[in-house]
């Protein structure tokens, strides 16, 4: 189907200008002057792109964006407004956090070149605005997870981490997947919370840890690459966990300092006393410790300083926006400075293009991780990737 843009704007001159720019680029273009007309055109006309003004007389743009999210709209969205950059950035965050495909934001007045830049940077395939309802998988329970463990249905994928300054491979993060016989490859977001609730998280963590250190031993013998394994807060009260992990690492000839255990900022602060005890034992054994997704929780500096983390990972929600948002840039710079002042290494998650990589390199982040570097891969593919990338 052809690329089609639907413009929601009550200013006829601005709407006409936007349509003209799109039409010169080969798009079909249509204007809706009210929210009601806009929703009707979305359903009937099937636009591939939407240009939405935040300030409308009958409805505000955020209401429209939330309604589009409720309707599971997949079209590429451009948000426009004369209300200022901070409001535009906030609207963009609302949209992306509600699952919308936002290509970019434009502050009015804008030049035709700026609109073209947004389209070229965030190009999407032509597809109807309303996605068909996907088949819903069956609800899983604890017995499903237990059976999956016994059958060996869980697999580990590995995402590379590189040194920002040199591009040298530093290690990998181990990420569990469920290779379901009926529903295919299921991401951890669909089953980890269930595993924590039903008591299966220990078995899954054991599996991931052992698979990861065995793979590291086989793929990188005699080298210094590290492996990072995510640790559930449910397990932090187990005082024997450090000894258990040490036995597994020794079995495969991996020194403890080649293993990074990642704890999310939010989970670390749920029970800081338990986290402190577990973290201290891990560090005494020589394991490295990372505070993951930093910036999305609400940890106090007092608690952060008490726990002996060796790495801070800046959350993807800030990193991916550094080329679009001044606020995101300031947050990333502040977090990197805080980590350095506490003697921690800094890793930026969600590095998806060269511009982001250049930025985090420029502010002194030691490591980078994200699709610009490499996607999570099965073990054999990850080992092959490291050979091609060295």
Secondary structure, DSSP 8 states (H G I E B T S, - for coil): ---EEEEE-S-HHHHHHHHHHHHHTT-EEEEESSHHHHHHHHHHH--SEEEEESB-SSSBHHHHHHHHHHTTB-SEEEEEESS-HHHHHHHHHHHHHTT-EEEEEEESS--HHHHHHHHHHT------SB-----------HHHHHHHHHHT-EEEEEEEEEETTT--EEEEEEEEEEEETTTEEE-GGGTHHHHHHHT-HHHHHHHHHHHHHHHHHHHSTTS--EEEEE--GGGTT-TTHHHHHHHHHHHTT--GGGEEEEEEHHHHHHTHHHHHHHHHHHHHTT-EEEEEEETSS---HHHHHHS--SEEEE-HHHHTTTTT-HHHHHHHHHHHHHHHHTT-EEEE----SHHHHHHHHHTT-SEEESTTT---EEHHHHHHHHHHH-
